[in-house]
Amino acid sequence: MLKIRGLAVRHGEIEALHDVSLDVGEGEIVAVIGPNGAGKTSLLRTVAGALRPARGSITIDGRPIAGAPAWRVVRHGIVLVPEGRRIFGDQTVRANLELGAVSHGRFDDMPRVLARFPALRERLEQPAGALSGGQQQMLAIARGLMARPRLLLLDEPSLGLAPRLVRETFDEVRRIRAEGVSVLLVEQLAALALGVADRGYVLDRGRVVAAGAARDLAADPRVVAAYLGRRVV
Amino acid sequence: MIIQLLVSGLALGSMYGLVALGYHMTWATSRTLNFSQGHVVMLGAVVAYGVHVAAGWPLAVAVIATLAASAAFGLVVERIAVRPFFTAGSPVWLLSTIALGIIVENVAMVTFGKDARAFPSTLALKPVFLLGAGVYPQELLLPLAGVVLMGGTQLFYHRTFYGRQLKAVAWDREAAGLMGIHVPRAVATAYALSAVLAGVAGVLLAPLLNVSPTMGTLIGLKAFAVAILGGLGSAAGIVVAGFLYGLVEALVAGYVSTGAREIVGFALVIAMLTVRPWGLGGRRPTRRV
């Protein structure tokens, strides 16, 4: 459903991505791994419309979206859960969830979304800024789900979470896919990401240096040596 | 005399707060300011004079027309003086909004004339007595209207879905866009609303001050001073600062001299910038990682 071809993105003088091509199929979980500064976040932000590409095409079901502003991309069913959660800390949990539904204006998904995150249901009227880090991550994902994504872009969902919460988050990713939502996952914890993904791409200094089935990547000695060396979890 | 000074201080202060709230709104959503805010006050007064006093429209209709004109001007400012520079990340909006204000002032000079004219109002005809002091009913109406309008804006921001979208844009513009909020429209709305507040202030002030093309300049500056005192990021701080500024001004003018009024007012701003640059209600900026 998502097709990226020859994508280049610049940050001022520096080219953050060069000639990146990537696909996400219907109902797939695709992981993008690679070291810090490889351009993983730039990739997701460009797909979501927060960055404009310098070259290349991005299509969703054949419709071009490269260069479209974020609020239009959301209406194609592509939703980014950004790195660092970026929840609206001065508003209640409920208001955050409602804001997730801005693109279609229907709040009736809330019970279904809350059923997956009971901790949020108990804190609906609390300011989102008062939640713990793990709860904020849940809220960020829940807010993204309120937008009714067909393709969910997850940027470092494990960042700052305790190991137990990391596992729960990845279990959640599997459940989300089971409901028919495709997932493009960017993660520092490469081994874990490849464990949940169907396919993977290795990004280094803005280029795709390896791609394939997640299982094959995880077993590839070059990938293991270069990118899976330090196992954190 | 003290009662009169307090009443007129609160009256003017509420209007400073109202206009300053406009600075806060555009700052929160876009980190830009409409430096022609004072000229919108004038625009409100001049349009109200034109349609109500000169053309004889009923007051209610005249007020609605004035607010529509103010909102339209706010949208024009955003579209031609802010958006082209805002998207390019350039601070030119600072000059371009001032330039638009000067154009409006000159248009008013040509169409309305240089001279100040009185805006007749039954509420500013003869004073009523409050605790033995004579005050105009209009002066009592101002703080009341100011509080209602400032409260109304807060209700809009906190209780309506669109208001909460604007708050989301203010909190994190990029995240708001990623959720599907149309950020340019939110910024334009903030500009329109902020101009409406200034236009209302113009209509309310017209019977007390005289209507003239230059009446808004100083009000716009003082409102900016109030926004700095209260904290550009804090609506509550601005409301409080507006009343404080109005009171200090009235007391200095009454007990010292009218000449000292502006000196004390702007000295307050400099003092605030030295000891607490984020303002009365603002929060000390923390670096986001």
Contacts between the chains, C-beta under 8 A, distances in Angstrom:
chain1	res1	chain2	res2	distance
A	48	B	178	5.8
A	49	B	177	7.5
A	49	B	178	7.8
A	50	B	174	5.7
A	50	B	177	6.9
A	50	B	178	6.3
A	69	B	177	6.8
A	69	B	183	7.7
A	70	B	174	7.6
A	70	B	177	3.9
A	70	B	178	5.0
A	70	B	180	7.7
A	70	B	183	8.0
A	71	B	177	5.4
A	71	B	180	5.0
A	71	B	181	6.0
A	71	B	182	4.9
A	71	B	183	6.8
A	74	B	178	7.1
A	74	B	179	6.9
A	74	B	180	3.8
A	75	B	180	6.7
A	79	B	178	7.5
A	80	B	178	5.1
A	82	B	174	7.6
A	82	B	175	6.2
A	82	B	178	6.2
A	86	B	172	5.5
A	86	B	174	7.4
A	86	B	175	3.8
A	86	B	178	7.6
A	87	B	175	7.7
A	88	B	167	7.2
A	88	B	168	4.9
A	88	B	171	4.9
A	88	B	172	6.7
A	88	B	175	7.2
A	88	B	176	7.8
A	89	B	171	6.8
A	90	B	167	6.8
A	90	B	171	5.7
A	91	B	164	6.3
A	91	B	167	6.4
A	91	B	168	7.0
A	91	B	171	7.5
A	95	B	164	5.4
A	98	B	161	6.8
A	98	B	164	7.3
A	99	B	164	6.5
A	99	B	165	6.7
A	99	B	168	5.3
A	99	B	176	7.6
A	99	B	179	5.4
A	99	B	181	7.3
A	100	B	179	5.7
A	102	B	165	6.3
A	102	B	179	5.4
A	102	B	180	4.3
A	102	B	181	5.3
A	103	B	179	7.4
A	103	B	180	3.2
A	143	B	179	6.9
A	147	B	179	6.7
A	147	B	180	6.2
